[in-house]
């Protein structure tokens, strides 16, 4: 079922890329981000916590996401063999890559469960009611033997949450947010910084992976 939905998202993205190519000359520049959110981001973000846990699937969608941005914002080729660089556009427009759309949606959904203690069956499954773990905001990480299930929300969300709890002061501010709205704002700001880390035009592993970025940040004086 998830595979079928993923294929549908890919087909919709390809269709949207064609639409953006046809409209690129008539769309006012100031409306570019609004058009992107309506046509592209809406497709990438819908139910992504369910189907977006596998890196290989997001890699395929990231290629399409960059192609959509090249069409929408008329990003020119560097040469006959090198496509235009999209990383600066992600930064300038405040757009999250599909990897960070998944990260943002996962933490936001989990935060709502953690703060409201609902639904009860998920709280019990994740041991959110455990007073020892909840004292430092950490949650129970399910023990799984098959790699296939580690893309599941019930594994990836607690792992990501605990990574934020155990890392820098900046990441701890996110999980200690007083409300879901506050967490949503702080976490997006954090992800935009993560996304722009390193080379100005080349995408790095740290731009897509929270755990890898936070590990680097501990040894990088510019991120302290």
QUILIN-V471129 format. One record per helix or strand. SS is the DSSP state (~ for helix, > for strand). FROM is the first residue (numbers start at 1). LEN is the number of residues. If there is no record, write none. Layout:
ss: <SS:SS>
from: <FROM:FROM>
len: <LEN:LEN>
This chain:
ss: <~:~:~:~:~:~:~:~:~:~:~:~:~:~:~>
from: <2:29:48:55:87:98:120:131:147:153:169:180:205:210:221>
len: <22:17:4:18:7:19:6:4:5:13:7:17:3:8:3>
